């Protein structure tokens, strides 16, 4: 599981970066336009992805976050990136510190409603990756709905770029 988690977090970092590149080309009106999606706008969905990563990272460190980030605090794509980039670096460091044993250890936490849960750390880390992938797909759809061009974040493209980088 350790190798898989390291791979998937590297992939997530790559895919989030690609998504951020795509949304950075949106004007302010398209960034915040309510499209009736579960998270309303491109901005709201991007902020949700970043905020969920922050929530999980906080829990893994033993902290108890009380709420998700508010999309209204992020009027621009740059404002999201400013807060997300340090978190992305922090997540990379956290992943690098993990061992096969640490991933098996149960982690107790409370969700935002206060309900208690306990799962192995590795399962929670896989959940967080899956959550990001799901919502990046929503961002791609929201971009298409507005006539903007999403970028593909397929895992196989990540493999291809990684392979090219190792050959050069």
BAFI-3210 file (N, C-alpha, C; in Angstrom, 3 decimals, decimal comma, padded with zeros to 6 digits):
// residues 168
n [1|2|3|4|5|6|7|8|9|10|11|12|13|14|15|16|17|18|19|20|21|22|23|24|25|26|27|28|29|30|31|32|33|34|35|36|37|38|39|40|41|42|43|44|45|46|47|48|49|50|51|52|53|54|55|56|57|58|59|60|61|62|63|64|65|66|67|68|69|70|71|72|73|74|75|76|77|78|79|80|81|82|83|84|85|86|87|88|89|90|91|92|93|94|95|96|97|98|99|100|101|102|103|104|105|106|107|108|109|110|111|112|113|114|115|116|117|118|119|120|121|122|123|124|125|126|127|128|129|130|131|132|133|134|135|136|137|138|139|140|141|142|143|144|145|146|147|148|149|150|151|152|153|154|155|156|157|158|159|160|161|162|163|164|165|166|167|168]
n.u [000,813|002,015|003,673|001,685|000,170|002,104|002,520|-000,103|-000,463|001,525|000,561|-001,899|-000,975|000,186|-002,109|-003,848|-002,368|-002,489|-005,241|-005,479|-004,028|-005,781|-008,131|-007,149|-007,276|-009,803|-012,095|-013,206|-016,035|-016,758|-015,381|-016,811|-019,444|-022,681|-023,542|-025,381|-024,469|-023,497|-021,700|-021,959|-020,168|-017,173|-015,153|-016,160|-016,029|-013,304|-012,236|-013,436|-012,116|-009,455|-009,899|-010,904|-008,631|-007,049|-008,566|-008,346|-005,555|-005,143|-006,540|-004,973|-002,773|-003,648|-005,241|-008,347|-010,315|-012,848|-014,504|-015,067|-013,167|-014,309|-015,771|-016,209|-014,058|-012,163|-011,678|-010,297|-008,464|-005,769|-005,803|-006,724|-004,671|-002,553|-003,126|-003,342|-000,955|001,144|-000,046|-000,111|002,616|003,092|001,522|002,928|005,305|004,291|003,345|005,779|006,944|005,600|005,222|004,976|003,942|002,857|000,713|-001,087|-001,996|-004,704|-006,696|-008,348|-010,992|-013,162|-015,942|-017,159|-019,619|-019,264|-019,382|-017,920|-015,233|-013,155|-010,467|-007,937|-004,977|-003,955|-006,228|-007,778|-006,141|-006,202|-008,907|-008,994|-007,499|-009,135|-011,432|-010,531|-010,033|-012,605|-013,909|-012,275|-013,066|-015,642|-014,985|-013,881|-016,181|-017,722|-016,123|-016,332|-019,077|-019,127|-017,869|-015,161|-011,836|-011,050|-008,310|-006,903|-006,656|-006,018|-004,834|-003,143|-001,964|-000,425|001,388|002,651|003,830|005,564|007,225|008,467|009,866|011,739|013,340|014,730]
n.v [-001,195|001,220|002,041|002,440|004,513|006,552|006,865|007,607|010,013|011,589|011,623|012,946|015,461|016,287|016,193|018,007|020,307|020,511|020,928|023,373|024,989|024,952|026,186|028,652|030,175|031,171|033,903|036,299|036,177|033,671|032,043|032,206|031,723|030,502|027,331|025,511|023,119|020,557|021,845|024,348|026,394|026,700|027,821|027,234|024,458|023,911|025,100|023,438|020,998|021,638|022,408|020,052|018,444|019,845|019,493|016,678|016,398|017,885|016,332|014,030|014,905|015,060|017,184|019,037|020,078|022,538|023,465|023,633|025,418|028,630|029,367|032,039|033,390|033,312|035,047|034,974|032,828|032,836|033,429|031,078|029,340|030,478|029,786|027,042|025,979|025,842|023,856|021,695|021,154|020,457|018,136|016,461|016,126|014,843|012,430|011,344|010,725|008,510|005,030|001,485|000,421|002,667|003,292|001,319|001,789|002,560|005,483|007,778|010,071|012,930|013,770|016,732|017,104|016,137|013,455|010,359|008,464|005,715|004,611|002,799|004,703|004,567|003,846|006,140|007,962|007,004|007,411|010,243|010,872|009,723|011,273|013,798|013,216|012,632|015,151|016,758|015,799|016,857|019,570|019,610|019,105|021,377|023,371|022,700|023,147|025,869|026,504|026,519|025,126|022,128|020,301|017,103|014,839|012,213|009,207|007,615|009,497|010,901|008,843|008,652|011,228|011,171|009,048|010,092|012,192|010,834|009,747|011,825]
n.w [000,000|000,615|-001,560|-003,468|-002,325|-002,273|-005,027|-005,864|-004,487|-005,606|-008,204|-007,709|-006,913|-009,316|-011,028|-009,767|-010,173|-012,986|-013,271|-011,937|-013,694|-015,896|-014,857|-014,297|-016,531|-016,729|-016,779|-014,272|-014,067|-015,126|-013,382|-011,003|-011,676|-011,053|-011,713|-011,019|-010,072|-007,701|-006,063|-006,990|-008,493|-010,573|-008,989|-006,364|-006,377|-006,812|-004,514|-002,643|-003,146|-002,406|000,249|001,408|001,231|003,040|005,391|005,783|005,992|008,316|010,203|010,143|011,428|013,955|014,581|014,942|012,735|012,215|010,187|006,625|004,104|003,142|000,083|-000,673|000,356|-001,556|-004,064|-006,448|-008,730|-008,128|-005,434|-004,302|-004,994|-003,573|-000,948|-001,175|-002,282|-000,209|001,382|-000,373|-000,566|002,077|002,284|000,534|001,974|004,255|003,148|002,282|004,711|005,627|006,505|005,854|008,154|009,527|007,929|008,465|010,993|013,162|012,861|014,705|014,396|014,197|012,235|010,502|011,632|014,100|014,545|015,533|014,055|013,037|011,195|009,355|008,724|006,086|004,574|004,853|003,581|000,963|000,468|000,466|-001,821|-003,794|-003,474|-004,329|-007,034|-007,974|-007,718|-009,344|-011,792|-011,859|-012,057|-014,622|-016,147|-015,492|-016,608|-019,346|-019,706|-019,805|-022,075|-021,882|-021,948|-020,534|-019,011|-019,567|-016,947|-016,705|-015,265|-016,810|-018,488|-016,689|-016,040|-018,539|-018,855|-016,673|-017,353|-019,666|-018,480|-016,927|-018,839|-019,895]
ca.u [000,000|002,873|004,040|000,470|-000,162|003,085|002,206|-001,357|-000,309|002,283|-000,407|-002,855|-000,259|000,296|-003,442|-004,333|-001,637|-003,079|-006,551|-005,274|-003,652|-006,977|-009,068|-006,510|-007,603|-011,175|-012,332|-013,881|-017,451|-016,839|-014,813|-017,798|-020,807|-023,454|-023,977|-026,353|-023,827|-023,564|-020,881|-022,338|-019,291|-015,801|-014,462|-016,623|-015,562|-011,848|-012,021|-013,836|-011,023|-008,340|-010,334|-010,970|-007,250|-006,624|-009,281|-007,736|-004,191|-005,274|-006,917|-003,840|-001,830|-004,287|-006,017|-009,790|-010,853|-014,262|-015,294|-014,390|-012,872|-015,437|-015,433|-016,219|-012,739|-011,255|-012,250|-009,520|-007,741|-004,488|-006,025|-006,788|-003,327|-001,722|-003,373|-003,232|000,424|001,842|-000,682|000,346|003,984|002,956|001,032|004,039|006,199|003,595|003,359|007,160|007,255|004,821|005,791|003,936|003,344|002,042|-000,519|-001,987|-002,454|-006,017|-006,727|-009,663|-011,280|-014,579|-016,286|-017,554|-020,824|-018,862|-019,515|-016,608|-014,884|-011,791|-010,040|-006,485|-004,514|-003,846|-007,560|-008,185|-005,340|-006,765|-010,184|-008,742|-007,092|-010,321|-012,293|-009,988|-010,245|-014,035|-014,256|-011,588|-013,961|-016,704|-014,410|-013,780|-017,531|-018,114|-015,388|-016,955|-020,389|-018,939|-017,118|-013,722|-011,146|-010,381|-007,170|-007,066|-005,830|-006,040|-003,661|-002,232|-001,187|000,575|002,438|003,379|004,695|006,593|008,176|009,244|010,767|012,839|014,217|015,526]
ca.v [000,000|002,408|002,481|002,920|005,829|007,530|007,078|008,339|011,398|012,292|011,822|013,973|016,736|016,574|016,438|019,277|021,361|020,629|021,540|024,784|025,656|025,112|027,163|029,971|030,891|031,683|035,252|036,315|035,798|032,220|031,440|032,177|031,536|029,400|026,434|024,571|021,864|020,308|022,872|025,553|027,012|026,189|028,260|026,501|023,074|023,930|025,375|022,225|020,025|022,088|022,398|018,660|017,996|020,474|018,817|015,367|016,619|018,327|015,163|013,102|015,488|015,074|018,409|018,878|021,217|022,786|023,810|023,724|026,778|029,307|029,807|033,492|033,901|033,095|035,750|034,691|031,563|033,052|033,386|029,653|028,777|031,017|029,006|025,617|025,554|025,347|022,605|020,650|020,815|019,780|016,788|015,696|015,768|013,867|011,154|010,836|010,245|007,324|003,686|000,455|000,268|003,833|003,264|000,318|002,234|003,214|006,907|008,209|011,476|013,307|014,538|018,100|017,053|015,660|011,997|009,708|007,395|005,208|003,819|002,848|005,904|004,305|003,893|007,549|008,627|006,598|008,126|011,639|010,895|009,426|012,450|014,828|012,781|012,804|016,561|017,279|015,467|017,866|020,818|019,456|019,277|022,781|024,129|022,430|023,807|027,298|026,670|026,553|023,873|021,453|019,474|015,727|014,450|010,758|008,593|007,130|010,653|011,114|007,836|009,003|012,390|010,729|008,229|010,995|012,957|009,987|009,448|012,990]
ca.w [000,000|000,706|-002,911|-004,120|-001,774|-002,775|-006,438|-006,022|-004,029|-006,632|-009,281|-007,291|-006,985|-010,751|-011,584|-009,222|-010,887|-014,327|-013,117|-011,603|-014,942|-016,723|-014,292|-014,241|-017,763|-016,654|-016,281|-012,963|-014,152|-015,329|-012,171|-009,918|-012,196|-010,467|-012,778|-010,481|-009,693|-006,253|-005,416|-007,725|-009,490|-010,670|-007,770|-005,192|-006,483|-006,595|-003,086|-001,928|-003,280|-001,564|001,642|001,865|001,457|004,286|006,488|006,025|006,489|009,708|011,013|010,226|012,389|015,264|014,764|014,794|011,979|012,521|008,998|005,332|003,681|002,512|-001,269|-000,754|000,738|-002,682|-005,217|-007,666|-008,771|-007,442|-003,985|-003,930|-005,134|-002,493|000,267|-001,467|-002,565|000,989|001,786|-001,302|-000,144|003,363|002,004|-000,052|003,087|005,085|002,420|002,288|006,059|005,984|006,378|005,746|009,490|009,881|007,139|009,064|012,312|013,157|013,153|015,162|014,112|014,169|011,043|010,812|012,455|015,413|014,633|015,607|013,124|013,124|010,038|009,175|008,035|004,645|003,969|004,801|002,551|-000,330|000,335|000,126|-003,241|-004,584|-003,368|-005,223|-008,419|-008,263|-007,894|-010,537|-012,905|-011,868|-012,575|-016,080|-016,692|-015,337|-017,617|-020,644|-019,742|-020,047|-023,304|-021,586|-022,254|-019,418|-019,375|-019,134|-015,798|-016,630|-014,654|-017,854|-018,962|-015,641|-016,268|-019,757|-018,566|-015,731|-018,099|-020,508|-017,606|-016,460|-019,975|-020,291]
c.u [000,862|003,236|002,836|000,110|000,828|002,815|000,957|-001,275|000,536|001,377|-001,387|-002,225|-000,174|-001,064|-004,045|-003,648|-002,188|-004,443|-006,418|-004,843|-004,895|-007,902|-008,467|-006,834|-009,020|-011,197|-013,126|-015,333|-017,606|-016,312|-015,901|-019,237|-021,459|-024,022|-024,938|-025,767|-023,903|-022,758|-020,953|-021,386|-017,946|-015,056|-014,864|-016,104|-014,058|-011,538|-012,390|-012,724|-009,878|-008,698|-010,415|-009,566|-006,715|-007,271|-008,605|-006,327|-004,217|-005,607|-005,745|-002,780|-002,432|-005,082|-007,501|-010,351|-012,358|-015,119|-014,415|-014,058|-014,103|-015,040|-015,382|-014,901|-011,733|-011,822|-011,532|-008,865|-006,411|-004,663|-006,161|-005,385|-002,408|-001,897|-003,126|-001,789|001,189|001,258|-000,209|001,758|003,951|002,475|002,137|005,012|005,570|003,635|004,756|007,548|006,575|005,595|004,639|003,208|002,428|000,712|-001,541|-002,593|-003,825|-005,901|-008,166|-009,820|-012,775|-014,835|-016,782|-018,849|-020,502|-018,985|-018,134|-016,454|-013,457|-011,536|-008,523|-006,095|-004,460|-005,185|-008,035|-007,410|-005,831|-008,110|-009,958|-008,322|-008,314|-011,275|-011,823|-010,234|-011,694|-014,360|-013,479|-012,413|-015,118|-016,195|-014,309|-015,145|-017,978|-017,384|-016,024|-018,300|-020,277|-018,140|-015,620|-013,129|-010,516|-009,139|-007,430|-006,116|-005,870|-004,729|-002,657|-001,405|-000,105|001,733|003,305|004,323|005,847|007,677|009,072|010,277|011,942|013,804|015,107|016,479]
c.v [001,267|002,932|003,056|004,316|006,879|007,869|007,944|009,767|012,205|012,602|012,948|015,361|017,201|016,983|017,740|020,448|021,588|021,319|023,033|025,584|025,941|026,181|028,558|030,814|031,474|033,131|035,186|035,832|034,287|031,462|031,244|031,919|030,309|028,563|025,363|023,214|021,696|021,330|024,199|025,967|026,295|026,558|027,409|025,067|022,989|024,166|024,151|021,169|020,390|021,991|020,984|018,104|018,586|019,786|017,488|015,510|017,032|017,155|014,214|013,596|015,581|016,327|018,125|020,093|021,319|023,060|023,796|025,189|027,356|029,787|031,326|034,140|033,828|033,741|035,434|033,316|031,682|032,983|031,950|029,066|029,233|030,215|027,518|025,168|025,106|024,026|021,461|020,204|020,042|018,334|015,908|015,249|014,703|012,485|010,535|010,249|008,920|006,038|002,705|000,299|001,449|003,831|002,286|000,787|002,898|004,684|007,282|009,696|011,687|014,084|015,922|018,181|016,601|014,160|011,342|008,580|006,948|004,313|003,794|004,098|005,694|004,354|005,336|008,305|008,261|007,284|009,563|011,786|010,694|010,633|013,553|014,475|013,004|014,268|017,228|016,961|016,442|019,189|020,745|019,665|020,732|023,669|023,943|023,139|025,286|027,574|026,781|025,168|023,273|020,735|018,074|015,452|012,940|010,227|008,128|008,281|011,027|010,126|008,215|010,179|011,998|009,913|009,094|011,762|012,114|009,642|010,629|013,412]
c.w [000,000|-000,679|-003,650|-003,620|-002,265|-004,235|-006,585|-005,505|-004,997|-007,826|-008,928|-007,359|-008,448|-011,317|-011,052|-009,908|-012,281|-014,261|-012,812|-012,827|-015,784|-016,165|-014,241|-015,470|-017,759|-016,198|-014,982|-013,011|-014,324|-014,104|-011,117|-010,389|-011,558|-011,605|-012,272|-010,135|-008,176|-005,465|-006,173|-008,832|-009,569|-009,391|-006,571|-005,202|-006,250|-005,116|-002,256|-001,987|-002,338|-000,085|002,201|002,101|002,766|005,496|006,810|006,557|007,961|010,619|011,198|011,197|013,789|015,559|014,514|014,057|012,193|011,286|007,753|005,062|002,991|001,114|-001,419|-000,364|-000,408|-003,949|-006,538|-007,571|-008,027|-005,929|-003,488|-003,931|-003,995|-001,205|000,051|-001,657|-001,318|001,497|000,905|-000,940|001,177|003,182|001,428|001,041|003,967|004,435|002,470|003,640|006,406|005,737|006,205|007,080|009,830|009,136|007,700|010,382|012,217|013,532|013,522|014,864|014,223|012,878|011,465|011,615|013,885|015,593|014,640|014,583|013,405|011,916|010,021|008,368|006,525|003,940|003,836|003,732|001,155|-000,570|-000,134|-001,344|-004,137|-004,602|-004,316|-006,684|-008,837|-008,564|-009,031|-011,783|-013,005|-012,425|-014,095|-016,733|-016,615|-016,347|-018,986|-020,776|-020,067|-021,318|-023,095|-021,816|-020,995|-019,922|-018,862|-017,975|-015,608|-016,070|-015,704|-018,443|-017,958|-015,830|-017,465|-019,516|-017,651|-016,450|-018,988|-019,673|-017,139|-017,596|-020,350|-019,213]
res [x|x|x|x|x|x|x|x|x|x|x|x|x|x|x|x|x|x|x|x|x|x|x|x|x|x|x|x|x|x|x|x|x|x|x|x|x|x|x|x|x|x|x|x|x|x|x|x|x|x|x|x|x|x|x|x|x|x|x|x|x|x|x|x|x|x|x|x|x|x|x|x|x|x|x|x|x|x|x|x|x|x|x|x|x|x|x|x|x|x|x|x|x|x|x|x|x|x|x|x|x|x|x|x|x|x|x|x|x|x|x|x|x|x|x|x|x|x|x|x|x|x|x|x|x|x|x|x|x|x|x|x|x|x|x|x|x|x|x|x|x|x|x|x|x|x|x|x|x|x|x|x|x|x|x|x|x|x|x|x|x|x|x|x|x|x|x|x]
***
